[in-house]
Amino acid sequence: MERKGMIHLYIGNGKGKTTAATGLAIRAVGWDLRVLFAQFLKNSCTGEKNILESFSGRVLFFRPAQRHKKFLWDMTGEELAETKEDIFNAWEKLRIHIQSGEFDVVILDEILDCIQNNLIDPKVVLKDITERPAGVEIVCTGRDAPKSFYDAADYITVMNSVKHPYERGIKARYGIEY
């Protein structure tokens, strides 16, 4: 029986989008599925990067080559333009992987934030993920998504922050926030 791949959106201002996507990746590996985990806009070492890279041969962990290791809101106009170029070049590589069908699950962590910050055209991303081979599961994470992504999605999960230690000035902690 051929598996039908679906589209998931993990969105919202709350903590847990990347964590949920990582959990799904680990579950997929547990069933011998092949996973591509692409992580945008994160340049530091993270727990999910550490664990997913340990599944060599079953998980391809991919981060775009980015010239700037800053948060978007700290970048100059020139740095943002270069980051946009870096994201576009990464997408060109990812679209080949997505269309190849070599992966059962493709996770596009923070791709929706790239779209919201005008770093990549949502029409390009949506076309590539909707025209993927039938069995490829797609997960997109970020704070929000264009309406066209809501319409295309099979799953939409919203992470809503009610309370977070960051509001009290507590910085992100290893193993919990990253």
Secondary structure, 3 states (H helix, E strand, C coil): CCCCCCEEEEECCCCCHHHHHHHHHHHHHHCCCCEEEEECCCCCCCHHHHHHHCCCCCEEEECCCCCCCCCHHHCCHHHHHHHHHHHHHHHHHHHHHHHHCCCCEEEEECHHHHHHCCCCCHHHHHHHHHCCCCCCEEEEEECCCCHHHHHHCCEEEECCCCCCHHHHCCCCCCCCCC
